[in-house]
Amino acid sequence: MWGPDFYRRWRVERHLKSVVLDDELLVKEGMGDRLTHPELREALWERGMCVLSVALQSRKLIFHTQFD
């Protein structure tokens, strides 16, 4: 459906590496405190959290608990 196993594995590994690098940058920059609303939504979405109907403060709380 999504291609051969090696290709799917490569895509997942590539995505996870980008999330790890993004996490490192976010920690250096104050745990994402300066993210805009769309940036915060995208960061959570990239980590597998669907937060379309969640308030901004709740999104920030969800985001911060990821690093605890």
Phi, psi and omega in degrees: 000311182253012180109180180296159181304316183297325180289317177297317179298316180299317180295319179295315179298319179297317179296314180297322177297320179293325178292319178298314178297320178296319177300317180298318178294319181296321178296317179296330185262019175092034174061029175080017181297334182262010178291141173285168180304311178296324179294320179295316179299317180293319179299318179291320180299318179296338180262011174085019181250114179273112185232036185297326184253019182259139180295157183303314181297322178293323177297317179297320179296316178299317181296316181292326180292339178297329184265358180280000000 
